[in-house]
Amino acid sequence: MLETFQQAGITAQGHHDAVAFAPGTLQTGKGDYYGVFTPFSKAWHKQVTAEQLALRDTPSVQSPLAIDSDPLPALPTLDDEPLDGRLWPAGENAASDNLERFLRFRGRHYKDQRDFPKVRGTSELSPYLALGVISHRQCLQAVMSENGGHLADGDAGLTTWVNELIWRGFYQHVAVGFPQVCRYQPFQAHTKQLQWRDDDEGFAAWCEGRTGYPIVDAAMRQLVTTGWMHNRLRMITAMFLSKHLLIDWRRGEAFFMRHLVDGEFCANNGGRQWEASTGTDAAPYFRIFNPTTQSTRFDPGGEFIAQWLPELKTLPAKARHAPPQDMLNPIDYPAPIVDHKAARQRALDAFKALSK
Ligand SMILES: Cc1cc2nc3c(=O)[nH]c(=O)nc-3n(C[C@H](O)[C@H](O)[C@H](O)COP(=O)(O)OP(=O)(O)OC[C@H]3O[C@@H](n4cnc5c(N)ncnc54)[C@H](O)[C@@H]3O)c2cc1C
């Protein structure tokens, strides 16, 4: 790209700023790309330098060019309802304020609170990071300064957050080092043969939040309404699609990319393939979340469910995780579209049928 500019007589400089290590610059001893997170993260901590984390100068304002702009193509109109702009205020200042407030008030509690969707325990910086409104470097510098100059040691909440930023870098490396994942292919080749189910009705129920599993439905309604979904819920809903419904993870990947305000190919693909047991570090195929247990554990008071499924608000908190049929009779909410045990067994059988 830079060569093209040079050939045209235009001075251009390139800076890698998406993650600390440009893809390909952190490799195994054998010179391969890492396909597993933990050794990647260890190497990251060992090799990261102050130079890599140093903030770049703000570029000076360019003088106006005497080149007419091409006419902008008309953008397609979407029939989705626009998102509420107050949720994700635009601009660099909003992003920096968010970072500062997170680190000052919530960062130290991150490790304990990040899994509870009703608690505001995470940074909610992902839309800004995905769009480049704030940089990975700015986040690392800020957390380091809050943590007495450390990235690997120090406060457990802050170091756990650093780890999540490293996951982001890891998936960007994976997308470059294992380009099949960008070509609609699983990271683990043997899972190509998996017999996904063709189930349009099940897929529609998942997208529209009417699977009869309240935590899944509440999460999907959060996504469609706000453009964002809590990480724990991304995991639960992704696994529900690929394991309980045995629907191809690629359908879920596309649906998320269409709706997420922080939609980022590498993180979405990496997270989804992990849940589908087709990706890096993949969850072993027999580890299948029970959505009701996850719900009881991470939304113990059923408050998140009540927020997004107001039809279940009148039920006692404990009953919101798996409402019994007699309580559902007067309420407009579906019974579960699959039985957990039977669906789990179906997924196990499909994975067992794969030859390694
Ligand atoms: C199925 C699935 C799809 C996902 N799709 C996306 C996506 O399209 N875009 C996206 O930015 N993240 C995605 N994630 C990762 C994660 O869910 C979000 O980054 C996180 O929920 C954003 O909230 P936050 O900013 O409050 O995160 P925090 O917990 O505050 O984390 C800080 C930052 O670290 C990065 N990060 C955190 N967790 C991960 C992770 N597991 N993988 C990669 N980066 C991470 C994000 O940039 C995030 O903003 C996905 C995860 C799963 C399981």
The ligand as an SDF file (V2000), in Angstrom:
LIG
                    3D

 53 58  0  0  0  0  0  0  0  0999 V2000
  -19.3880  -15.0950   20.2650 C   0  0  0  0  0  0  0  0  0  0  0  0
  -18.5570  -13.8800   20.6050 C   0  0  0  0  0  0  0  0  0  0  0  0
  -18.5230  -12.8100   19.7290 C   0  0  0  0  0  0  0  0  0  0  0  0
  -17.7500  -11.6730   20.0210 C   0  0  0  0  0  0  0  0  0  0  0  0
  -17.7310  -10.6440   19.1130 N   0  0  0  0  0  0  0  0  0  0  0  0
  -16.9770   -9.5600   19.3660 C   0  0  0  0  0  0  0  0  0  0  0  0
  -16.9150   -8.4760   18.4330 C   0  0  0  0  0  0  0  0  0  0  0  0
  -17.5060   -8.5280   17.3460 O   0  0  0  0  0  0  0  0  0  0  0  0
  -16.1660   -7.3930   18.7560 N   0  0  0  0  0  0  0  0  0  0  0  0
  -15.4740   -7.3100   19.9520 C   0  0  0  0  0  0  0  0  0  0  0  0
  -14.8220   -6.2970   20.1980 O   0  0  0  0  0  0  0  0  0  0  0  0
  -15.4980   -8.3230   20.8380 N   0  0  0  0  0  0  0  0  0  0  0  0
  -16.2300   -9.4330   20.5940 C   0  0  0  0  0  0  0  0  0  0  0  0
  -16.2660  -10.4550   21.5000 N   0  0  0  0  0  0  0  0  0  0  0  0
  -15.4120  -10.3870   22.7060 C   0  0  0  0  0  0  0  0  0  0  0  0
  -16.0890   -9.7420   23.9460 C   0  0  0  0  0  0  0  0  0  0  0  0
  -17.3540  -10.3200   24.1620 O   0  0  0  0  0  0  0  0  0  0  0  0
  -16.2610   -8.2340   23.8040 C   0  0  0  0  0  0  0  0  0  0  0  0
  -15.0490   -7.6520   23.4160 O   0  0  0  0  0  0  0  0  0  0  0  0
  -16.6870   -7.6200   25.1460 C   0  0  0  0  0  0  0  0  0  0  0  0
  -17.9030   -8.1620   25.5740 O   0  0  0  0  0  0  0  0  0  0  0  0
  -16.8230   -6.1150   24.9580 C   0  0  0  0  0  0  0  0  0  0  0  0
  -17.2250   -5.5130   26.1390 O   0  0  0  0  0  0  0  0  0  0  0  0
  -16.2500   -4.5590   26.9380 P   0  0  0  0  0  0  0  0  0  0  0  0
  -15.6950   -3.5280   26.0420 O   0  0  0  0  0  0  0  0  0  0  0  0
  -16.9940   -4.1010   28.1430 O   0  0  0  0  0  0  0  0  0  0  0  0
  -15.1050   -5.5720   27.3390 O   0  0  0  0  0  0  0  0  0  0  0  0
  -14.0370   -5.5980   28.5210 P   0  0  0  0  0  0  0  0  0  0  0  0
  -14.3200   -6.8130   29.3220 O   0  0  0  0  0  0  0  0  0  0  0  0
  -13.9490   -4.3210   29.2380 O   0  0  0  0  0  0  0  0  0  0  0  0
  -12.6650   -5.8810   27.7270 O   0  0  0  0  0  0  0  0  0  0  0  0
  -11.8660   -4.8080   27.2070 C   0  0  0  0  0  0  0  0  0  0  0  0
  -11.6150   -5.0030   25.7350 C   0  0  0  0  0  0  0  0  0  0  0  0
  -10.8770   -6.1910   25.5090 O   0  0  0  0  0  0  0  0  0  0  0  0
  -11.2790   -6.8030   24.2960 C   0  0  0  0  0  0  0  0  0  0  0  0
  -11.8370   -8.1300   24.6030 N   0  0  0  0  0  0  0  0  0  0  0  0
  -12.4740   -8.5120   25.7350 C   0  0  0  0  0  0  0  0  0  0  0  0
  -12.7930   -9.8140   25.6870 N   0  0  0  0  0  0  0  0  0  0  0  0
  -12.3610  -10.2580   24.4900 C   0  0  0  0  0  0  0  0  0  0  0  0
  -12.4040  -11.5210   23.8330 C   0  0  0  0  0  0  0  0  0  0  0  0
  -12.9200  -12.6090   24.4230 N   0  0  0  0  0  0  0  0  0  0  0  0
  -11.8940  -11.6180   22.5940 N   0  0  0  0  0  0  0  0  0  0  0  0
  -11.3410  -10.5490   21.9800 C   0  0  0  0  0  0  0  0  0  0  0  0
  -11.2670   -9.3380   22.5410 N   0  0  0  0  0  0  0  0  0  0  0  0
  -11.7780   -9.1820   23.7760 C   0  0  0  0  0  0  0  0  0  0  0  0
  -12.3450   -5.9130   23.6880 C   0  0  0  0  0  0  0  0  0  0  0  0
  -11.7350   -5.0430   22.7640 O   0  0  0  0  0  0  0  0  0  0  0  0
  -12.8770   -5.1660   24.9000 C   0  0  0  0  0  0  0  0  0  0  0  0
  -13.4470   -3.9300   24.5880 O   0  0  0  0  0  0  0  0  0  0  0  0
  -17.0140  -11.6180   21.2230 C   0  0  0  0  0  0  0  0  0  0  0  0
  -17.0650  -12.6990   22.1170 C   0  0  0  0  0  0  0  0  0  0  0  0
  -17.8240  -13.8310   21.8120 C   0  0  0  0  0  0  0  0  0  0  0  0
  -17.8660  -14.9740   22.7930 C   0  0  0  0  0  0  0  0  0  0  0  0
  1  2  1  0
  2  3  1  0
  2 52  2  0
  3  4  2  0
  4  5  1  0
  4 50  1  0
  5  6  2  0
  6  7  1  0
  6 13  1  0
  7  8  2  0
  7  9  1  0
  9 10  1  0
 10 11  2  0
 10 12  1  0
 12 13  2  0
 13 14  1  0
 14 15  1  0
 14 50  1  0
 15 16  1  0
 16 17  1  0
 16 18  1  0
 18 19  1  0
 18 20  1  0
 20 21  1  0
 20 22  1  0
 22 23  1  0
 23 24  1  0
 24 25  2  0
 24 26  1  0
 24 27  1  0
 27 28  1  0
 28 29  2  0
 28 30  1  0
 28 31  1  0
 31 32  1  0
 32 33  1  0
 33 34  1  0
 33 48  1  0
 34 35  1  0
 35 36  1  0
 35 46  1  0
 36 37  1  0
 36 45  1  0
 37 38  2  0
 38 39  1  0
 39 40  1  0
 39 45  2  0
 40 41  1  0
 40 42  2  0
 42 43  1  0
 43 44  2  0
 44 45  1  0
 46 47  1  0
 46 48  1  0
 48 49  1  0
 50 51  2  0
 51 52  1  0
 52 53  1  0
M  END
$$$$
